[in-house]
């Protein structure tokens, strides 16, 4: 049996715990070390996951000669520096979304990937659900024809993550635009086949977070007064193939849904589809009838955050490409950065990938 890849996790808070079930069952990798600036987390990880080696300085983990693969789970503003350091140290890297808050940082990460010859992957877990994979396979048969428009949203009613790592720009780089917008936009572009964005007209505003008495339904806690990021954003995107896309994201919205509402619609010359319903729509022009059908799906055997880790380790072991290459994340972040630039300039802006 081939030697398992030795994994080191940087950032042992919330999201890292969703990765651990994948590393636990992977036949290609195992977690041997962790790093965090909060050492009180170390005992929990010893007891819960059996990890015994810890560092308070992420660079010490990165330069640990035993580590083959680094899993970056820190706040957004630290992704690029840690991933680049790990790649330059000869490690493979899986990095939580967004890959970085700015397109230029992603370009620097791609350059580091090229220097190292290692794999770099963005942890975009929406792609790894059974529904998403089944819809992607169906779309690739050409059932939609040419996709000329898409709509996507990820909307929450009062579910703002009331922590500094999310609501302060110095840690997060932005609000829901790059926290949850990155999820639904990545999925939409992947289903569309990654057309090249050319212009963005967008708005990003703090509409409700500074309202007197504003609160998050997570714990019924007040919105932190130090919030300096948006709570809502929307955009209209044009692509080089003539297609268009509408995006809406929010942490706080008077939207009638329990918890979170995430949806994607694609509209093509031969049909349309809706995620996550896995419903496909078409027209019979001879009989003048509409046809709706829903894909028959098997139940997922593993949660998507875990599966993305399993598939990344497998790709390394089998010499396959990155399951979510950084070039695709560059498309996503170019659009999201365009929203912020459009808001600042008050007009549609050109974007370049």
C-alpha positions as semicolon CSV with decimal commas, in nm:
position;residue;x (nm);y (nm);z (nm)
1;X;0,000;0,000;0,000
2;X;0,128;0,348;-0,088
3;X;0,227;0,574;0,199
4;X;-0,054;0,802;0,311
5;X;-0,017;1,175;0,257
6;X;0,050;1,356;0,584
7;X;-0,192;1,645;0,631
8;X;-0,151;1,956;0,843
9;X;-0,456;2,175;0,914
10;X;-0,415;2,550;0,970
11;X;-0,708;2,707;1,154
12;X;-0,880;2,463;1,388
13;X;-1,210;2,649;1,430
14;X;-1,552;2,582;1,279
15;X;-1,494;2,494;0,913
16;X;-1,196;2,267;0,980
17;X;-1,426;2,034;1,172
18;X;-1,631;1,975;0,856
19;X;-1,314;1,860;0,676
20;X;-1,207;1,610;0,940
21;X;-1,463;1,336;0,857
22;X;-1,317;1,329;0,506
23;X;-0,961;1,306;0,622
24;X;-1,066;1,034;0,870
25;X;-1,203;0,805;0,598
26;X;-0,954;0,888;0,324
27;X;-0,743;0,594;0,212
28;X;-0,487;0,839;0,073
29;X;-0,428;1,087;0,357
30;X;-0,427;1,136;0,734
31;X;-0,410;1,445;0,956
32;X;-0,095;1,445;1,170
33;X;-0,068;1,810;1,279
34;X;-0,265;2,128;1,338
35;X;-0,191;2,497;1,384
36;X;-0,392;2,777;1,540
37;X;-0,326;3,104;1,721
38;X;-0,573;2,986;1,988
39;X;-0,393;2,701;2,168
40;X;-0,696;2,618;2,382
41;X;-0,828;2,432;2,075
42;X;-0,544;2,181;2,087
43;X;-0,685;1,966;2,370
44;X;-1,019;1,938;2,189
45;X;-0,846;1,820;1,873
46;X;-0,633;1,570;2,069
47;X;-0,942;1,418;2,226
48;X;-1,176;1,438;1,927
49;X;-0,943;1,352;1,639
50;X;-0,634;1,194;1,795
51;X;-0,402;1,460;1,653
52;X;-0,094;1,499;1,874
53;X;0,129;1,761;1,711
54;X;0,034;2,129;1,723
55;X;0,183;2,466;1,639
56;X;0,083;2,820;1,737
57;X;0,272;2,959;1,437
58;X;0,133;2,835;1,102
59;X;0,477;2,869;0,942
60;X;0,612;2,603;1,178
61;X;0,352;2,359;1,045
62;X;0,420;2,465;0,686
63;X;0,791;2,393;0,728
64;X;0,739;2,063;0,909
65;X;0,925;1,820;0,678
66;X;0,674;1,542;0,745
67;X;0,378;1,739;0,607
68;X;0,282;1,665;0,245
69;X;-0,050;1,852;0,226
70;X;-0,172;2,169;0,399
71;X;-0,543;2,235;0,460
72;X;-0,594;2,613;0,501
73;X;-0,905;2,689;0,711
74;X;-0,819;3,037;0,839
75;X;-1,008;3,365;0,779
76;X;-1,008;3,490;0,419
77;X;-0,738;3,757;0,449
78;X;-0,478;3,496;0,550
79;X;-0,544;3,243;0,273
80;X;-0,301;3,374;0,013
81;X;0,001;3,421;0,237
82;X;-0,040;3,080;0,401
83;X;-0,115;2,892;0,079
84;X;0,176;3,055;-0,105
85;X;0,414;2,975;0,181
86;X;0,295;2,614;0,182
87;X;0,330;2,576;-0,196
88;X;0,678;2,730;-0,184
89;X;0,763;2,479;0,088
90;X;0,669;2,198;-0,149
91;X;0,327;2,112;-0,006
92;X;-0,001;2,045;-0,184
93;X;-0,272;2,288;-0,068
94;X;-0,647;2,273;-0,028
95;X;-0,777;2,615;0,078
96;X;-1,117;2,718;0,202
97;X;-1,323;2,952;-0,009
98;X;-1,278;3,220;-0,121
99;X;-0,937;3,115;-0,246
100;X;-0,834;3,477;-0,178
101;X;-1,022;3,807;-0,142
102;X;-0,869;3,960;-0,455
103;X;-0,794;3,839;-0,809
104;X;-0,431;3,954;-0,783
105;X;-0,374;3,733;-0,480
106;X;-0,518;3,436;-0,669
107;X;-0,280;3,508;-0,956
108;X;0,007;3,502;-0,706
109;X;-0,121;3,168;-0,573
110;X;-0,134;3,027;-0,926
111;X;0,224;3,141;-0,980
112;X;0,329;2,967;-0,657
113;X;0,146;2,654;-0,770
114;X;0,336;2,662;-1,098
115;X;0,670;2,711;-0,921
116;X;0,608;2,422;-0,686
117;X;0,456;2,171;-0,925
118;X;0,207;2,083;-0,651
119;X;-0,174;2,084;-0,660
120;X;-0,386;2,375;-0,536
121;X;-0,760;2,336;-0,481
122;X;-1,036;2,565;-0,359
123;X;-1,276;2,397;-0,116
124;X;-1,600;2,469;-0,306
125;X;-1,812;2,199;-0,148
126;X;-2,133;2,272;-0,343
127;X;-1,978;2,099;-0,644
128;X;-1,943;1,773;-0,453
129;X;-2,306;1,704;-0,366
130;X;-2,478;1,425;-0,557
131;X;-2,733;1,672;-0,692
132;X;-2,466;1,904;-0,831
133;X;-2,265;1,623;-0,991
134;X;-2,574;1,467;-1,148
135;X;-2,690;1,799;-1,290
136;X;-2,344;1,875;-1,427
137;X;-2,335;1,538;-1,604
138;X;-2,681;1,597;-1,753
139;X;-2,592;1,948;-1,870
140;X;-2,278;1,815;-2,039
141;X;-2,497;1,600;-2,266
142;X;-2,611;1,923;-2,430
143;X;-2,968;1,904;-2,303
144;X;-2,980;2,281;-2,241
145;X;-2,831;2,382;-2,573
146;X;-2,647;2,712;-2,547
147;X;-2,688;2,861;-2,198
148;X;-2,756;3,231;-2,252
149;X;-2,874;3,341;-1,905
150;X;-2,842;3,236;-1,542
151;X;-2,993;3,348;-1,215
152;X;-2,852;3,254;-0,877
153;X;-2,901;3,361;-0,521
154;X;-2,799;3,268;-0,170
155;X;-3,019;3,451;0,078
156;X;-3,049;3,433;0,455
157;X;-3,311;3,579;0,684
158;X;-3,124;3,711;0,987
159;X;-2,834;3,464;0,970
160;X;-2,531;3,688;1,001
161;X;-2,218;3,518;1,140
162;X;-2,157;3,752;1,433
163;X;-1,782;3,697;1,468
164;X;-1,490;3,930;1,390
165;X;-1,352;3,687;1,132
166;X;-1,667;3,746;0,925
167;X;-1,781;4,103;0,996
168;X;-1,449;4,289;1,001
169;X;-1,295;4,353;0,662
170;X;-0,940;4,325;0,796
171;X;-1,008;3,955;0,856
172;X;-1,272;3,864;0,596
173;X;-1,209;4,097;0,305
174;X;-1,584;4,145;0,265
175;X;-1,931;4,035;0,373
176;X;-2,175;3,785;0,220
177;X;-2,043;3,866;-0,128
178;X;-1,729;3,663;-0,066
179;X;-1,861;3,454;0,222
180;X;-2,163;3,287;0,060
181;X;-2,175;3,456;-0,280
182;X;-1,859;3,269;-0,364
183;X;-2,044;2,939;-0,312
184;X;-2,341;3,000;-0,537
185;X;-2,143;3,185;-0,804
186;X;-1,880;2,911;-0,826
187;X;-2,152;2,649;-0,866
188;X;-2,331;2,853;-1,132
189;X;-2,018;2,917;-1,338
190;X;-1,921;2,550;-1,312
191;X;-2,263;2,440;-1,439
192;X;-2,242;2,700;-1,718
193;X;-1,901;2,573;-1,829
194;X;-1,705;2,880;-1,710
195;X;-1,776;3,149;-1,970
196;X;-1,533;3,440;-1,944
197;X;-1,674;3,745;-1,759
198;X;-1,621;4,083;-1,926
199;X;-1,831;4,338;-1,731
200;X;-2,002;4,362;-1,391
201;X;-2,265;4,606;-1,268
202;X;-2,318;4,557;-0,897
203;X;-2,411;4,697;-0,561
204;X;-2,287;4,604;-0,216
205;X;-2,451;4,776;0,078
206;X;-2,506;4,752;0,452
207;X;-2,883;4,766;0,446
208;X;-2,996;4,613;0,777
209;X;-2,692;4,537;0,991
210;X;-2,678;4,889;1,140
211;X;-3,051;4,905;1,210
212;X;-3,120;4,975;1,578
213;X;-3,162;4,638;1,748
214;X;-3,026;4,439;1,451
215;X;-2,958;4,081;1,551
216;X;-2,851;3,745;1,417
217;X;-3,083;3,448;1,454
218;X;-2,773;3,242;1,536
219;X;-2,793;3,271;1,914
220;X;-3,021;3,576;1,895
221;X;-2,712;3,792;1,945
222;X;-2,676;4,158;1,842
223;X;-2,495;4,241;1,520
224;X;-2,144;4,344;1,634
225;X;-2,107;4,725;1,624
226;X;-1,765;4,692;1,461
227;X;-1,916;4,547;1,141
228;X;-1,762;4,724;0,840
229;X;-1,870;4,493;0,556
230;X;-2,184;4,478;0,345
231;X;-2,485;4,259;0,436
232;X;-2,637;4,254;0,084
233;X;-2,506;4,251;-0,273
234;X;-2,646;4,206;-0,622
235;X;-2,492;4,201;-0,967
236;X;-2,552;4,177;-1,339
237;X;-2,268;4,007;-1,528
238;X;-2,195;3,990;-1,901
239;X;-1,976;3,716;-2,055
240;X;-1,769;3,706;-2,371
241;X;-2,004;3,451;-2,531
242;X;-2,304;3,685;-2,493
243;X;-2,447;3,510;-2,186
244;X;-2,562;3,704;-1,880
245;X;-2,604;3,630;-1,510
246;X;-2,789;3,782;-1,215
247;X;-2,655;3,725;-0,863
248;X;-2,809;3,814;-0,524
249;X;-2,660;3,740;-0,182
250;X;-2,744;3,847;0,172
251;X;-2,695;3,759;0,538
252;X;-2,990;3,974;0,649
253;X;-3,297;4,001;0,432
254;X;-3,674;4,014;0,476
255;X;-3,701;3,698;0,268
256;X;-3,962;3,437;0,350
257;X;-3,750;3,128;0,395
258;X;-3,639;2,934;0,702
259;X;-3,265;2,956;0,734
260;X;-3,101;2,982;0,394
261;X;-3,237;2,988;0,039
262;X;-2,981;2,893;-0,226
263;X;-3,086;2,843;-0,590
264;X;-2,952;2,839;-0,944
265;X;-3,147;2,866;-1,269
266;X;-2,989;2,812;-1,609
267;X;-3,171;2,904;-1,929
268;X;-3,060;2,763;-2,265
269;X;-3,175;2,747;-2,624
270;X;-3,299;2,388;-2,579
271;X;-3,402;2,382;-2,213
272;X;-3,362;2,512;-1,862
273;X;-3,288;2,370;-1,518
274;X;-3,311;2,455;-1,151
275;X;-3,070;2,358;-0,872
276;X;-3,110;2,206;-0,614
277;X;-3,444;2,067;-0,739
278;X;-3,253;1,886;-1,017
279;X;-3,545;1,975;-1,243
280;X;-3,499;2,013;-1,620
281;X;-3,750;2,191;-1,844
282;X;-3,790;2,176;-2,221
283;X;-4,045;2,232;-2,499
284;X;-4,180;2,000;-2,768
285;X;-4,229;2,241;-3,056
286;X;-4,411;1,981;-3,269
287;X;-4,684;1,905;-3,013
288;X;-4,660;2,246;-2,849
289;X;-4,617;2,087;-2,507
290;X;-4,392;2,166;-2,214
291;X;-4,186;1,891;-2,049
292;X;-4,058;1,895;-1,691
293;X;-3,849;1,612;-1,550
294;X;-3,656;1,563;-1,227
295;X;-3,337;1,360;-1,209
296;X;-3,354;1,045;-1,001
297;X;-3,077;1,074;-0,745
298;X;-2,907;0,835;-0,507
299;X;-2,852;0,948;-0,151
300;X;-2,514;1,104;-0,078
301;X;-2,290;0,869;0,119
302;X;-2,066;1,148;0,248
303;X;-2,116;1,514;0,336
304;X;-1,974;1,742;0,067
305;X;-1,717;1,919;0,290
306;X;-1,572;1,577;0,369
307;X;-1,590;1,445;0,013
308;X;-1,393;1,737;-0,128
309;X;-1,100;1,641;0,096
310;X;-1,122;1,276;-0,006
311;X;-1,125;1,367;-0,375
312;X;-0,833;1,609;-0,341
313;X;-0,613;1,346;-0,176
314;X;-0,717;1,095;-0,441
315;X;-0,626;1,336;-0,719
316;X;-0,277;1,380;-0,572
317;X;-0,223;1,007;-0,528
318;X;-0,347;0,922;-0,878
319;X;-0,169;1,209;-1,052
320;X;-0,494;1,376;-1,156
321;X;-0,563;1,751;-1,193
322;X;-0,698;1,958;-0,904
323;X;-1,074;1,893;-0,863
324;X;-1,129;2,271;-0,830
325;X;-0,839;2,443;-1,007
326;X;-0,747;2,799;-0,902
327;X;-0,800;2,927;-1,257
328;X;-1,174;2,868;-1,208
329;X;-1,166;3,045;-0,871
330;X;-1,002;3,340;-1,048
331;X;-1,316;3,375;-1,265
332;X;-1,532;3,374;-0,951
333;X;-1,327;3,627;-0,760
334;X;-1,290;3,854;-1,063
335;X;-1,670;3,889;-1,068
336;X;-1,700;3,938;-0,691
337;X;-1,423;4,197;-0,693
338;X;-1,607;4,363;-0,982
339;X;-1,913;4,403;-0,759
340;X;-1,712;4,598;-0,504
341;X;-1,547;4,810;-0,774
342;X;-1,883;4,878;-0,938
343;X;-2,027;4,987;-0,603
344;X;-1,734;5,219;-0,542
345;X;-1,745;5,374;-0,890
346;X;-2,123;5,381;-0,928
347;X;-2,117;5,225;-1,275
348;X;-2,064;4,908;-1,473
349;X;-1,697;4,805;-1,473
350;X;-1,486;4,598;-1,709
351;X;-1,323;4,288;-1,560
352;X;-1,031;4,082;-1,683
353;X;-0,933;3,729;-1,592
